[in-house]
Amino acid sequence: IRFSKAGFTPPCRSIERPQQRCCGLFAGRRMLTKLLGKKTGKPRGSRYSYAMKNITRLLAPLYALLFLLLPSFGMADDIQRFAGTYTGFAEITVDGNVLKRDMSVTIEPTKDAFELSWTSVTYRADGRVKKQTYTIDFVPSARDNIFQSAMKKNLFGKSTPLDPLQGEPFVWARFVGDTFSVFSLFINEIGDYEMQEFHRTLVDDGLELVFRRVHNGVPEREITTKLMREE
């Protein structure tokens, strides 16, 4: 306790700095007062709304993050619905001969999106057997529900599609409702193009597969069959 010409001075104040606080209680009160808008001249009735505006402003980055993650949640749900292994067969006609073709496809979720593997085994009339297997990783594109193939690495190590102008297949995929589609574009050395389409639609116990091959806009082949889900 100090005495001066001005009289008694409390221990938490000084003559030179009369507004200084010396304990955490007063500091906390100043923060609360600022949040409630007392020092802004706002009436007492509006302090609550002012505080809510401040809180909303603080939470805005969190809301933005959740908004950005929502498409990812929907994407994961679409992939999970189709995930699994499916098998079946189809009969195709080649040069007037009816051939049997076994088919299987596996859709597996990955960290980035999903991996697609499919195999076809064709039994020819002369007893020969032709087996083909393909595996492609897909990653999200800049567009919702459309995925680009990740079949090579660029100079920066990022997975990208192949280049159709180099004679390589350009592959992408999409989800629309209950249908999962994969498209492959080929461009030959004289500029003709071929498009292959695989449309797989969820049905009871499996997938309904529709395959189409189009050359320069003219349909050349279509195969329809059902693939059963493996347990």
C-alpha positions as CSV (number, residue, x, y, z in Angstrom):
1,I,0.0,0.0,0.0
2,R,1.4,3.4,-1.0
3,F,0.4,6.9,0.0
4,S,1.0,9.9,-2.1
5,K,-0.3,13.4,-2.4
6,A,-3.3,12.0,-4.3
7,G,-4.1,9.8,-1.4
8,F,-4.5,6.0,-1.1
9,T,-3.4,3.9,-4.1
10,P,-4.7,0.3,-4.4
11,P,-1.9,-2.4,-4.8
12,C,-3.1,-3.3,-8.3
13,R,-2.8,0.3,-9.7
14,S,-0.1,2.8,-10.0
15,I,-0.2,6.6,-10.3
16,E,1.6,6.6,-13.6
17,R,-0.5,3.8,-15.3
18,P,-4.0,4.0,-13.7
19,Q,-5.6,1.6,-16.3
20,Q,-3.1,-1.3,-16.0
21,R,-4.4,-4.7,-14.7
22,C,-2.2,-6.9,-12.7
23,C,-4.0,-10.3,-12.6
24,G,-5.4,-12.8,-15.1
25,L,-8.9,-12.2,-13.9
26,F,-9.0,-8.7,-15.4
27,A,-7.3,-9.9,-18.6
28,G,-9.9,-12.6,-19.1
29,R,-12.6,-10.0,-18.5
30,R,-11.2,-7.8,-21.2
31,M,-11.2,-10.7,-23.7
32,L,-14.8,-11.5,-22.9
33,T,-15.8,-7.9,-23.1
34,K,-14.2,-7.6,-26.5
35,L,-16.0,-10.7,-27.8
36,L,-19.3,-9.4,-26.5
37,G,-18.8,-6.1,-28.1
38,K,-19.0,-3.9,-25.0
39,K,-16.2,-1.6,-26.1
40,T,-17.6,-1.2,-29.6
41,G,-20.5,0.7,-28.2
42,K,-23.1,-1.9,-29.0
43,P,-26.2,-2.1,-26.8
44,R,-26.3,-5.0,-24.3
45,G,-29.1,-6.7,-26.3
46,S,-26.9,-7.1,-29.4
47,R,-23.9,-8.5,-27.6
48,Y,-25.0,-12.1,-28.1
49,S,-25.5,-11.7,-31.8
50,Y,-22.1,-10.0,-32.1
51,A,-20.5,-12.9,-30.2
52,M,-22.1,-15.4,-32.5
53,K,-20.8,-13.6,-35.6
54,N,-17.3,-13.8,-34.1
55,I,-17.7,-17.5,-33.4
56,T,-19.1,-18.1,-36.9
57,R,-16.1,-16.3,-38.4
58,L,-13.7,-18.5,-36.4
59,L,-15.5,-21.7,-37.6
60,A,-15.7,-20.7,-41.2
61,P,-12.5,-22.5,-42.2
62,L,-13.8,-25.7,-40.6
63,Y,-17.1,-25.4,-42.6
64,A,-15.1,-24.9,-45.8
65,L,-13.0,-28.1,-45.1
66,L,-16.1,-30.2,-44.5
67,F,-17.7,-28.8,-47.7
68,L,-14.6,-29.9,-49.7
69,L,-14.7,-33.4,-48.2
70,L,-18.3,-34.0,-48.9
71,P,-17.7,-35.1,-52.6
72,S,-15.0,-37.5,-51.4
73,F,-17.5,-39.1,-49.1
74,G,-20.0,-39.6,-52.0
75,M,-17.2,-40.9,-54.2
76,A,-16.2,-43.5,-51.7
77,D,-19.8,-44.6,-51.4
78,D,-20.2,-45.1,-55.1
79,I,-17.0,-47.1,-55.4
80,Q,-18.0,-49.3,-52.4
81,R,-21.3,-50.2,-53.9
82,F,-19.6,-51.8,-56.9
83,A,-16.6,-53.2,-55.1
84,G,-16.1,-57.0,-55.5
85,T,-15.4,-59.7,-58.0
86,Y,-17.9,-60.7,-60.7
87,T,-17.7,-63.6,-63.2
88,G,-19.8,-64.8,-66.2
89,F,-19.6,-65.7,-69.8
90,A,-20.9,-64.6,-73.2
91,E,-21.2,-65.9,-76.8
92,I,-19.8,-63.8,-79.5
93,T,-19.7,-64.2,-83.3
94,V,-16.4,-63.9,-85.1
95,D,-16.2,-64.5,-88.9
96,G,-19.4,-66.5,-88.7
97,N,-18.2,-68.7,-85.8
98,V,-19.9,-68.6,-82.4
99,L,-17.3,-68.5,-79.7
100,K,-17.6,-68.7,-76.0
101,R,-15.9,-66.1,-73.8
102,D,-15.4,-66.3,-70.1
103,M,-15.3,-62.9,-68.3
104,S,-14.4,-61.7,-64.9
105,V,-13.9,-58.3,-63.3
106,T,-12.7,-57.0,-60.0
107,I,-13.3,-53.5,-58.6
108,E,-11.2,-52.7,-55.6
109,P,-11.2,-49.4,-53.6
110,T,-7.7,-47.9,-53.1
111,K,-6.3,-44.9,-51.2
112,D,-6.9,-42.6,-54.1
113,A,-10.0,-44.1,-55.7
114,F,-10.1,-47.6,-57.1
115,E,-8.4,-50.3,-59.2
116,L,-10.1,-52.1,-62.0
117,S,-9.0,-55.5,-63.3
118,W,-10.7,-57.6,-65.9
119,T,-10.0,-60.9,-67.7
120,S,-11.5,-62.4,-70.9
121,V,-10.8,-66.0,-72.0
122,T,-11.9,-66.8,-75.6
123,Y,-12.3,-70.4,-76.7
124,R,-11.7,-70.7,-80.5
125,A,-13.2,-73.3,-82.8
126,D,-9.8,-74.9,-83.5
127,G,-9.2,-75.5,-79.7
128,R,-7.0,-72.5,-79.1
129,V,-7.6,-70.4,-76.0
130,K,-6.8,-66.7,-75.9
131,K,-6.6,-65.0,-72.5
132,Q,-6.3,-61.3,-71.9
133,T,-6.0,-59.5,-68.5
134,Y,-5.9,-55.8,-67.9
135,T,-5.4,-53.8,-64.7
136,I,-5.9,-50.0,-64.4
137,D,-5.7,-47.7,-61.5
138,F,-8.1,-44.7,-61.4
139,V,-7.8,-41.4,-59.6
140,P,-10.3,-38.5,-59.3
141,S,-10.4,-35.9,-62.0
142,A,-11.3,-32.2,-61.8
143,R,-14.9,-33.2,-62.5
144,D,-17.4,-34.9,-60.1
145,N,-17.9,-38.6,-60.7
146,I,-15.3,-38.8,-63.5
147,F,-12.1,-40.6,-62.9
148,Q,-8.9,-40.5,-65.0
149,S,-6.7,-43.5,-65.5
150,A,-3.3,-43.5,-63.8
151,M,-1.3,-45.5,-66.2
152,K,2.0,-43.6,-66.3
153,K,4.0,-41.0,-64.3
154,N,4.8,-37.6,-65.6
155,L,8.1,-35.6,-65.0
156,F,6.8,-34.6,-61.6
157,G,5.8,-38.1,-60.5
158,K,2.1,-37.6,-60.9
159,S,0.0,-40.4,-62.3
160,T,-1.6,-39.4,-65.6
161,P,-3.5,-41.1,-68.5
162,L,-1.7,-42.4,-71.6
163,D,-1.4,-40.3,-74.8
164,P,-3.8,-41.4,-77.5
165,L,-1.8,-39.4,-80.2
166,Q,1.0,-41.8,-79.5
167,G,-1.1,-44.8,-80.2
168,E,-1.8,-45.4,-76.6
169,P,-5.4,-45.9,-75.1
170,F,-6.9,-42.9,-73.4
171,V,-9.1,-44.4,-70.6
172,W,-11.5,-42.8,-68.2
173,A,-14.4,-43.9,-66.0
174,R,-17.6,-42.4,-64.5
175,F,-20.4,-43.3,-62.1
176,V,-24.0,-42.4,-63.0
177,G,-26.6,-43.8,-60.7
178,D,-26.3,-47.6,-60.7
179,T,-24.1,-47.7,-63.8
180,F,-20.3,-47.7,-63.7
181,S,-18.8,-47.0,-67.2
182,V,-15.3,-47.2,-68.6
183,F,-14.3,-45.7,-71.9
184,S,-11.2,-46.4,-74.0
185,L,-10.2,-44.2,-76.9
186,F,-7.7,-45.4,-79.5
187,I,-6.3,-43.3,-82.4
188,N,-4.3,-45.1,-85.1
189,E,-1.5,-43.8,-87.3
190,I,-3.8,-42.4,-90.0
191,G,-6.1,-40.6,-87.5
192,D,-9.0,-43.2,-87.4
193,Y,-10.4,-43.7,-83.9
194,E,-11.9,-46.6,-82.1
195,M,-14.0,-46.3,-78.9
196,Q,-14.6,-49.2,-76.5
197,E,-17.3,-48.8,-73.9
198,F,-17.9,-51.0,-70.9
199,H,-21.1,-50.2,-69.0
200,R,-21.7,-52.2,-65.8
201,T,-25.0,-51.8,-64.1
202,L,-25.9,-53.1,-60.6
203,V,-28.6,-55.7,-60.6
204,D,-29.7,-58.5,-58.3
205,D,-26.7,-60.7,-57.5
206,G,-24.3,-59.0,-59.8
207,L,-23.7,-56.7,-62.7
208,E,-25.3,-56.4,-66.2
209,L,-22.5,-55.8,-68.7
210,V,-22.9,-54.0,-72.0
211,F,-19.8,-53.8,-74.2
212,R,-19.7,-51.7,-77.4
213,R,-17.0,-51.1,-79.9
214,V,-17.3,-48.2,-82.3
215,H,-15.0,-47.4,-85.2
216,N,-15.1,-43.9,-86.7
217,G,-18.7,-43.6,-85.3
218,V,-19.9,-46.9,-86.8
219,P,-20.9,-49.6,-84.3
220,E,-18.9,-52.8,-84.9
221,R,-19.8,-55.1,-82.0
222,E,-22.0,-55.2,-78.9
223,I,-22.0,-57.8,-76.2
224,T,-24.5,-58.1,-73.4
225,T,-24.3,-60.5,-70.5
226,K,-24.6,-60.8,-66.7
227,L,-21.8,-61.2,-64.3
228,M,-22.5,-62.8,-60.9
229,R,-21.0,-61.5,-57.7
230,E,-18.5,-63.8,-56.1
231,E,-19.0,-64.3,-52.3
